[in-house]
Amino acid sequence: MNVQPLIFFSKGTKGTIYDFNGGKMLSKRIFEMGLNKGQEIEIIKNDVGPLVIGLQSSRIAIGRGMAYKIMFNPN
């Protein structure tokens, strides 16, 4: 298993959300964005500025600080 923060993976990487490294408020905010542990996502953009992920037919922009706290397991 190669679980690392989401920020370390490049465009086109697919995998699942493994865990969240943050407090109660961070977990709540991530949940409100529609992200859950075990959810399949794809990294659409990870260069300058926010990281963009795709899930189902949606795109979500995530700040780099928050992306560092989302643990990701690539396929």
Backbone bond lengths (Angstrom), bond angles and torsions (degrees), N, CA, C in turn:
res aa  C-N    CA-C-N  psi(-1)  N-CA   C-N-CA  omega(-1)  CA-C   N-CA-C  phi
1 M - - - 1.443 - - 1.528 108.46 -
2 N 1.323 117.13 130.26 1.460 123.43 -176.85 1.529 110.06 -111.49
3 V 1.317 118.16 56.63 1.462 122.19 -176.60 1.525 109.65 -77.81
4 Q 1.341 115.01 122.84 1.461 122.82 178.47 1.520 108.15 -145.38
5 P 1.346 117.24 167.84 1.463 118.85 175.64 1.534 111.03 -59.91
6 L 1.298 115.79 144.34 1.464 123.65 -177.91 1.525 112.07 -53.59
7 I 1.308 117.17 -33.31 1.458 122.83 -175.64 1.535 112.99 -61.02
8 F 1.340 118.15 -22.82 1.462 121.64 -175.23 1.529 114.47 -85.53
9 F 1.318 118.80 -1.51 1.462 121.16 -176.87 1.526 111.11 -104.22
10 S 1.312 115.91 151.98 1.460 120.73 -174.49 1.527 112.49 -96.66
11 K 1.314 113.37 168.81 1.463 122.39 178.85 1.528 110.51 -51.87
12 G 1.335 115.44 137.38 1.455 121.06 177.30 1.524 114.36 91.69
13 T 1.335 117.57 -10.55 1.467 120.67 179.38 1.521 110.21 -71.58
14 K 1.329 116.40 131.07 1.466 122.01 177.65 1.520 108.87 -113.34
15 G 1.328 115.26 149.59 1.456 119.77 178.79 1.512 110.98 175.67
16 T 1.332 115.13 -160.79 1.462 120.23 -177.28 1.526 110.97 -122.81
17 I 1.323 114.91 151.03 1.457 120.92 173.65 1.524 106.71 -74.27
18 Y 1.325 116.39 125.88 1.462 121.31 -176.18 1.531 112.25 -96.14
19 D 1.332 116.62 -44.46 1.468 120.48 -176.72 1.521 109.19 -167.01
20 F 1.343 115.90 173.05 1.458 123.07 176.71 1.525 108.36 -123.41
21 N 1.327 117.10 127.70 1.468 121.77 177.92 1.518 108.79 -100.98
22 G 1.294 116.44 84.08 1.454 120.81 179.74 1.507 109.83 -170.78
23 G 1.298 115.08 179.98 1.451 120.40 -178.87 1.515 113.24 -80.59
24 K 1.308 113.73 -171.66 1.461 122.40 -177.98 1.533 111.81 -61.07
25 M 1.335 116.97 -40.80 1.466 120.99 -178.44 1.534 111.40 -66.82
26 L 1.326 116.85 -40.08 1.464 119.79 178.05 1.520 110.33 -63.89
27 S 1.320 116.95 -46.58 1.466 120.61 179.36 1.525 111.07 -59.46
28 K 1.327 116.53 -40.97 1.467 121.01 178.70 1.523 110.63 -63.33
29 R 1.328 116.24 -45.48 1.470 120.22 -179.04 1.529 111.28 -63.42
30 I 1.318 117.14 -43.40 1.464 121.10 178.95 1.527 110.20 -63.13
31 F 1.327 116.80 -42.75 1.464 121.44 177.67 1.528 110.67 -61.06
32 E 1.335 117.55 -41.78 1.465 121.65 179.27 1.526 112.07 -65.87
33 M 1.330 117.49 -24.53 1.460 121.58 176.41 1.527 111.10 -77.53
34 G 1.326 116.78 -9.76 1.457 120.90 178.78 1.515 114.38 98.43
35 L 1.328 117.03 13.48 1.462 120.88 -179.14 1.522 110.24 -103.06
36 N 1.326 116.25 137.68 1.462 122.51 -179.45 1.517 110.13 -138.29
37 K 1.320 116.77 156.35 1.463 120.95 174.86 1.525 109.51 -59.82
38 G 1.326 116.18 139.30 1.454 121.50 179.06 1.516 114.41 86.07
39 Q 1.319 117.38 -2.47 1.467 121.29 -177.35 1.527 110.62 -79.65
40 E 1.327 115.64 136.81 1.464 122.17 177.74 1.527 109.37 -79.36
41 I 1.348 116.47 129.43 1.457 121.24 177.24 1.523 109.77 -138.09
42 E 1.336 115.51 167.31 1.462 122.31 174.40 1.516 107.94 -131.77
43 I 1.322 116.89 139.13 1.457 120.83 176.88 1.525 107.95 -82.38
44 I 1.321 115.99 118.80 1.464 122.39 -178.41 1.526 110.85 -91.53
45 K 1.339 117.22 -39.96 1.467 121.84 -178.13 1.519 109.08 -146.50
46 N 1.320 115.95 130.77 1.461 120.96 174.32 1.519 108.37 -149.73
47 D 1.323 115.23 77.51 1.462 119.47 174.29 1.525 107.87 -134.03
48 V 1.309 119.21 -107.63 1.456 122.01 179.26 1.526 109.11 -91.33
49 G 1.312 116.24 141.61 1.466 120.01 178.48 1.511 111.95 83.35
50 P 1.331 115.44 -159.99 1.470 118.47 -176.08 1.525 112.64 -66.22
51 L 1.312 114.93 151.73 1.458 122.76 175.23 1.530 107.15 -83.40
52 V 1.311 118.22 136.37 1.467 121.86 179.69 1.519 108.33 -113.70
53 I 1.334 115.15 128.69 1.459 120.10 177.38 1.519 109.62 -118.26
54 G 1.314 115.52 154.93 1.455 121.98 175.62 1.513 109.53 -114.18
55 L 1.316 115.48 135.22 1.454 120.87 173.64 1.505 107.04 -140.17
56 Q 1.327 115.47 127.32 1.458 123.05 -173.75 1.527 107.93 52.14
57 S 1.323 119.92 -117.25 1.465 120.85 -179.35 1.523 111.76 -108.50
58 S 1.333 118.17 15.75 1.466 122.43 -177.24 1.520 111.39 -109.97
59 R 1.331 114.99 159.11 1.459 123.01 173.19 1.523 107.29 -123.44
60 I 1.325 117.06 137.25 1.459 121.58 179.76 1.523 108.48 -130.94
61 A 1.344 116.00 129.96 1.462 121.51 174.59 1.524 108.34 -92.24
62 I 1.322 115.99 132.80 1.462 122.08 -178.06 1.525 108.25 -126.67
63 G 1.323 116.49 130.92 1.461 120.85 176.14 1.519 110.82 -59.59
64 R 1.320 116.20 153.01 1.458 120.69 -175.75 1.530 111.87 -64.14
65 G 1.318 118.09 -34.79 1.464 121.05 178.10 1.516 111.80 -64.41
66 M 1.329 115.96 -42.80 1.465 120.19 178.96 1.527 110.11 -69.00
67 A 1.331 117.02 -39.87 1.468 120.79 -179.67 1.529 110.95 -62.16
68 Y 1.333 116.60 -28.69 1.465 120.36 178.22 1.528 111.28 -68.87
69 K 1.326 117.62 -22.46 1.466 122.03 -177.16 1.525 113.44 -96.80
70 I 1.336 117.06 -2.27 1.465 121.24 177.78 1.524 108.04 -98.07
71 M 1.323 116.35 115.60 1.459 120.98 -179.28 1.530 109.00 -84.95
72 F 1.332 116.03 133.42 1.459 123.39 -169.74 1.523 109.73 -127.15
73 N 1.327 115.79 137.64 1.463 122.33 177.50 1.529 108.03 -115.33
74 P 1.348 118.35 104.07 1.464 120.08 -178.59 1.525 111.80 -69.94
75 N 1.343 115.58 153.43 1.478 120.76 177.17 1.509 110.24 -78.14
